[in-house]
Amino acid sequence: MRFQVGDRASYTQTLSEAHVALFVGAVGDTNPLHVDEAYAKRSRFGGRIAQGILVAGLISTVIGTKLPGVGAIYLSQTLRFLKPTYLGDTITATAVVKAVREREKGGCVLTLETFCENQRGERVIEGEAAVLYEEPQGGTP
């Protein structure tokens, strides 16, 4: 598979109570901004927000399933959290190829611009990823 600068892929999901609850169960982040409506209403956000890393996880979905997809190995990811994501927000995570470096051993390393936008088109997260891509052995599962 060959990649070109400018290639892009996205994944969209509406974040719900269930997503936050499953994330809390998986990693233990019980910050009251995420789980306590009364507390969160008194905060600067005025209500519960999703964990930033939960939202950033949507970028991993793009990388692991779409661009480059199966065969991707995350090398690094930078993140800047720009705005909160509220429960019920619909987030679109996008990856755009900025650079492709072919490897002598096969495969390539992609530099990706990564970002998440809410349903109003506002960026809530932005960053950059480096991803090693190796063609899956035996084809795509």
LINURZI-V153030 format. One record per pair of residues at least 12 apart in sequence whose C-alpha atoms are under 6 Angstrom apart, sorted by sequence separation. I is the first residue (numbers start at 0). J is the second residue. D is the distance in whole Angstrom. If there is no record, write none. Layout:
i=I j=J d=D
i=I j=J d=D
This chain:
i=98 j=110 d=5
i=113 j=125 d=6
i=97 j=110 d=5
i=113 j=126 d=5
i=33 j=47 d=5
i=97 j=111 d=5
i=113 j=127 d=5
i=32 j=47 d=5
i=33 j=48 d=5
i=96 j=111 d=5
i=112 j=127 d=5
i=33 j=49 d=6
i=95 j=111 d=5
i=111 j=127 d=6
i=94 j=111 d=6
i=95 j=112 d=5
i=111 j=128 d=5
i=94 j=112 d=6
i=110 j=128 d=6
i=94 j=113 d=5
i=110 j=129 d=5
i=93 j=113 d=6
i=109 j=129 d=6
i=93 j=114 d=5
i=109 j=130 d=5
i=92 j=114 d=6
i=108 j=130 d=6
i=92 j=115 d=4
i=108 j=131 d=4
i=91 j=115 d=5
i=107 j=131 d=6
i=91 j=116 d=5
i=107 j=132 d=5
i=90 j=116 d=6
i=106 j=132 d=5
i=90 j=117 d=5
i=106 j=133 d=4
i=89 j=117 d=6
i=89 j=118 d=5
i=58 j=92 d=5
i=49 j=84 d=6
i=57 j=92 d=6
i=48 j=84 d=6
i=49 j=85 d=6
i=48 j=85 d=4
i=48 j=86 d=6
i=82 j=123 d=5
i=81 j=123 d=5
i=81 j=124 d=5
i=80 j=124 d=5
i=79 j=124 d=6
i=79 j=125 d=5
i=78 j=125 d=6
i=78 j=126 d=4
i=77 j=126 d=5
i=77 j=127 d=5
i=10 j=61 d=6
i=76 j=127 d=6
i=9 j=61 d=6
i=76 j=128 d=4
i=75 j=128 d=5
i=75 j=129 d=5
i=74 j=129 d=5
i=74 j=130 d=5
i=73 j=130 d=5
i=8 j=66 d=6
i=72 j=130 d=6
i=72 j=131 d=5
i=71 j=131 d=6
i=71 j=132 d=5
i=70 j=132 d=6
i=70 j=133 d=5
i=70 j=134 d=6
i=70 j=135 d=5
i=15 j=86 d=5
i=14 j=86 d=6
i=15 j=87 d=6
i=14 j=87 d=5
i=13 j=87 d=6
i=14 j=88 d=6
i=13 j=88 d=6
i=13 j=89 d=4
i=12 j=89 d=6
i=12 j=90 d=5
i=11 j=90 d=6
i=11 j=91 d=4
i=10 j=91 d=6
i=10 j=92 d=5
i=9 j=92 d=5
i=9 j=93 d=4
i=8 j=93 d=6
i=8 j=94 d=6
i=7 j=94 d=6
i=7 j=95 d=4
i=6 j=95 d=6
i=5 j=95 d=6
i=6 j=96 d=5
i=5 j=96 d=5
i=4 j=96 d=5
i=4 j=97 d=5
i=4 j=98 d=6
